[in-house]
Structures are given as C-alpha cells and as structure tokens.
Amino acid sequence: MILFFEGLMTGSRLVAAKVYLTSNEEVAGEHFICKKGDVLSGGTRGFVIEGGMVPYILFV
C-alpha cells in the first residue's frame, strides 16, 4: 500500500514538473471542471483545460 501511494505521489510530481518546466501558456479566465458532488471528499479527478494539452489533477 505504501508503494502504491509513493507511485501516485511520484507521478503527481512528474506531471507538476513537466508543466512548470515546459509550459509557457497561462490559463486565462475560469473553467468548469466538474460539479461539486462529482468528486467525493478525499478523492481526485484528472482533467485537461479545454483547448490545452496539459493534464491537471484536482484533489478534494
């Protein structure tokens, strides 16, 4: 179980590093991700902003 969470944490760090180091575009305005009830407390949801190619992770 510890290895599983270590893998999730490492993957999240890799995604964040990729975005921070390679992305020059800024996200302008507000974007709808999901309804409040779509993600349970303690859950996550992956998404991509419309028109972009950068993956993001929402932690609730």
N, C-alpha and C positions, 0 to 999 in steps of 0.2 A: 504494500500500500504506500509506503514511503517512497519507493521508486516511481510509482505512478504519479504522485504529486510533484516529485522532483522533475519528472519529464514535462508535466504541464507548466511548471514554473520556468524551466529552461526554454520551452517553446515560446512562451509569452515574452521572455526576454529577447529571444531571437527576432520575433516579429517587431517588438518595440525598437530594437537596434536597427533593423532594416529600414523602418520608417524614419527614424531620427537621422540616419546617415545618408539615405538616398532620396528622400522626398523633399522637393523644393516647392511644391504647391501647398497653399494654405486652404483650409476648409472654410468657406465663407457662408455665413448665414446659419440657419437652423435646419436640421434634417430629422425626419421622422425615422426612428429605429424600430420601435415596437410599442405595443400597448403595455401599460404598467403590469397587467395581470399575465402577460405572456411569459415572463421570467419569474420563477419563484425565488424567494429570499435565499441567498446563498448560491444561486445559480449563475450561469454565464450564457452569453449569446454572442455568436460571431456575426459580423456584418461588414458590408462594404458600402461606402457612401456612393450614392448614385452619380455616375459619371467618373468614378475613380477606380483604381485598381489596388488600393492599399487595404489589407484586411485589418479590422479592429475587433477588440473583444470587450464586451460590456460585462462587468462584474456587478452583481446586485447583492 
